[in-house]
Amino acid sequence: MVAVPSQQGLAIDIDVHERTVAALRDRERELSHLVDMVPSHVWRLQPDGEPTFFNKRMVDFLGLDVADTDKPGMTRLAAMIEATVHPDDAAAFADALGRCLQTGEPFAMRYRLRRADGVYRWMSSRAEAMRDQDGRIIQWYGLCHDIDDQMQVEEALRQGKQQLQETMDAVPIRIWSATSTGGPVYFNKRYRDHLHSVVPHLMDVEEPRIDTLLQELVHPEDAPEVMRVLQDTSTTGGAGLMRFRWREKDGAYRWAECRVEPRRDQSGAIVQWYGVSLDIDDEVRAREGLRDRERELSQFVDMVPIYLWRLTPEGEPNFLNKRLIDFLGLDLVDADMPGTSRLGAFIAAAVHPDDAAGLGQALNRCFITGESFSMKYRLRRSDGVYRWMEGSAEPMRDQGGRIVQWYGLCHDIDDRLHAEDALRRASDKLARATQAASLAELSASIAHEVNQPLAAIVANSHACHRWLSAEPPNLERAKITAERITRDANAAADVISHVRALFRRTPHARSPEDVNRLIGEVCRLMADEIAAKGIRVKTALEPELPPVALDRVQVQQVLVNLIRNGVEAMDAVVDGARLLQIHSCCEGANAIRIEVRDAGTGFKDPERVFEPFFTTKQDGMGMGLPICRSIIEAHGGRLWTASNETCGATVAFTLPLAAGEPG
């Protein structure tokens, strides 16, 4: 029988160990889960820098695993940097991390990291070395925060600050800020350039004080007031406004306006003062020029020889020029009366009682309608005498058409009205004198015109007497001569009748006449007189002229006078042709023109030939041409004279084809 060896065993209770290991695994999973959940990128490196861990958030961000960074000839860290860090930041990142791995110093840096979609985002990364009990580095633990949004905000703020700075440097004003104690903090470029050019020795000081700068720059006469305002603002904490003269580089002073405002913190304490200085020299000088201009205009308004006034849109007076005030002997204050408007009181005190109501109504109507005002009225002078005025007023409107002022003026027309009244009286006297002169002119005209038929009557009477006294009496010739006496007497009567009608402007019958035939009749009538003078008559009459409505006897008078004047003008002509030319033609479509042209001596005083009683003839009366002109003008025509180019003169007249009112 084989003996069976005996067996021995050992049982160890590992329940606690197993539970501990399980607890550690649970704790590790919990920590790993926690590390993956933190909103940052967590990584771990070996002491030589090789990466051994990235949390899930970082792996997802990068889109690769640690194994993806294996590249021949490169460490995993170098390959990692090349693959994920922005090319512009990679070298600096590698240098900084390498230096920390050598020295054991903490790592801190901002750089751009490539996201899985290829976009680079700014990271703020820090790393610390974990050491053993002997101080040896056994691990590096790092953390990356995504600060890209923050960086963009900071960049926007930086650009905004830069833009603000550029704007403040570009604006044509001086801007500064100071601490609550008065030390300067900031000057914009325009201010700095000015200070460097004017007080460079003060700008070398690290923190020049505002009060020191002002003492150097502000005009001595303005400095005390500026310092007082600054002291008040500092004491009260309120805003300040100053106007002063500011020294420039060339030593001249220019006016400036400075506004000072405090900036407070949440508790209300002043933490900074801000100031803005604006160059207002041109404005100040313009205002001074405007004030001078206003004074000049005011003096001008007071000096002009008219009375000026101004009313509000409602009609209340608010300005009278000095001349009007002196005329009235009162000021606007004097027109204040209880129970009435200033305008009503003014009218009651200064306007004649007979004109006051009408003036008030006219002004009120203009205030309501906006129409211009114009009226004559009497105004009371300071000595109590009323004088006539011609007043007018116009509204001044704004761009919207609303009346903002009424401007008016008064002309003193009292002397003019008295002069016009005197002129009317003188005119009445002149009219009576004119009537007397017309009577004398009528008498002279009648005497002038009847002279020829009377002379013919006398001559025919002598002839008739001779025929009757003959032995035996020649009754046939005496009868013919008597008929001529009757004809000449009737002609004289007709002349008297027509001349009286002309001067009395009474209607007289007119009939259509052939002007050429009328000229021919007059030439035949005067043939013996013309032939006796040795004058040759040449006519150039346009054929088929339309008939003209005229007074036959009066126009015959005109032709006879003009022909006789032309014949007499050639009495002194010895050499040359003694030629009288008579022309007729159409003058446009509405008139006929007749000319009588002589070869005589011409008019010695052509401007006076139409004056009544002016004559150059020894036995003339000076009434021929004035009467001719009166007759032609009564027919609606025109009569004039002209000198010929070579010798002699021409008298011409027109007769309208349309029959006018007989006169």
Buried (B, 14 or more C-beta within 10 A) or exposed (E): EEEEEEEEEEEEEEEEEEEEEEEEEEEEEEEEEEBBEEEBBBBBBBBEBBBEBBBBBBBEBBEBEBEBBEEEEEBBBBBBBBBBBBEEBBEEBBEBBBEBBEEBEEBEBBBBBBBEEEEBBBBBBEBBBEEEEEEEBEBBBBBBBBBBEEBEEEEEEEEEEEEEEEEBBEBEBBBBBBBBEBEBEBBBBBBBBBBBEBBEEBBEEEEBBBBBBBBBBBBEEBBEEBBEBBEEBBEEBEEBEBBBBBBBEEEEBBBBBBEBEBEEEEEEEBEBBBBBBBBBBEEBEEEEEEEEEEEEEEEEBBEEEBBBBBBBBEBBBEBBBBBBBBBBEBEBEBBEEEEEBBBBBBBBBBBBEEBBEEBBEBBEEBBEEEEEBEBBBBBBBEEEEBBBBBBEBBBEEEEEEEBEBBBBBBBBBBEEBEEEEEEEEEEEEEEEEEEEEBEEBBEBBBEBBBEBBBEBBEBBBEBBEBBBEEEEEBEEBBEBBBEBBEBBBEBBEBBBEBBBBBBEEEEBEBEEBBBBEBBBBBBEBBEEBBEEEEBEBEEEBEEEBEEBBBBBBBBBBBBBBBBBBBBBBBBEBEEEEBBBBBBBEBBEEEBBBBBBBBBBBBBEEEEEBBEBEBBEEEEBBBBBBBBBBBBBEBBBBBBBBBEBEEBBBBBBBBBBBEBEEBB
